[in-house]
Amino acid sequence: MPGDDAILALVQSVKEDVVHLRDNHLAHVQEDLDDIKDRLTRVELRLEPLDELATLIRQHLLKVSGLITAAVIAALGGSTML
């Protein structure tokens, strides 16, 4: 049976391996997070003009629907007043 010193050395070796694996894994995770953040920033920059265009279209549609509603109300109101 191995002595206490051999077991202690083995435990220390396993601990060092675990620390190395943890640090290596965390480094890769950080790289992946940085890449995801960079891609997300680029996507947001590309979508910003589309969001502005969608807002502009909504505003115009709201104006047109208001005009159509007013025209329908005026036409119906004018015909009922006669």
N, C-alpha and C positions, 0 to 999 in steps of 0.2 A: 504494500500500500504506500502511495506517495506520502512524503512528509509534508508538514505544514508549510514549509518554505516553497515547495513545489506547487502546492495548491494555491498559495498566495500569489506566486508568480503567474500561474495560469489565470487566476481571477483578474489580476492586473492586466494581463495581455488581452483578455476578453473585454475589459473595461476600455482599454485604449482603442481596440477595434470598434467598439460601439460608439465611442466619442468621434472617431474618424468618420464612420458611416453617417452619424448624425450631422456632423459639420458639412460633409460632402453633400448630403441630401438637402440640407437647408440652403446651401449655396445654389444648388440647382433650382430649388423652389423660388428663391429670390430672383434668379435670372428669368424664370418663367413669369413671375409677377411683373417684373420690369418690362418684359416684352408685351404682356397683356395690357399694361398701362399705356405703353407707347401706341399700340394698335388702337386702343379705345380712343385715345386723343386724336389720332388720325381719322377715325370713323366719325367722331363728333365734328371735326372740322369739315368733313365732306358733307355731313348732314345739315349743317347750319344753314346753308343757302336754300336747301329744300324745305326746311322748316319755315324760313321766311316766305318762300313762295306759297306754301300751304296757307300761311296766315293771310297773305294778300288775296289768295283765291277765296278764302272764307269770307273776308271782308266784302269782296265784290259780289259774291253770291248772296250775302245778307242784304246788300243794297238792292240787287236785282229782285230778290224775293219781296223786299219791302215795296218796290215800285209795282211789281205785279199784283201784290195784295191791295195796294192803294187803288190801282186801276180797276180791279175786280170790284172792290167796294164802291168805287165811284160809279161804275157801270150799273151795278145792282141798285145802289142808292138812287141814282138818277132815274132809273126806269121805274122804281117804286114810287117816286114822288110825283110822277105824271099821272 
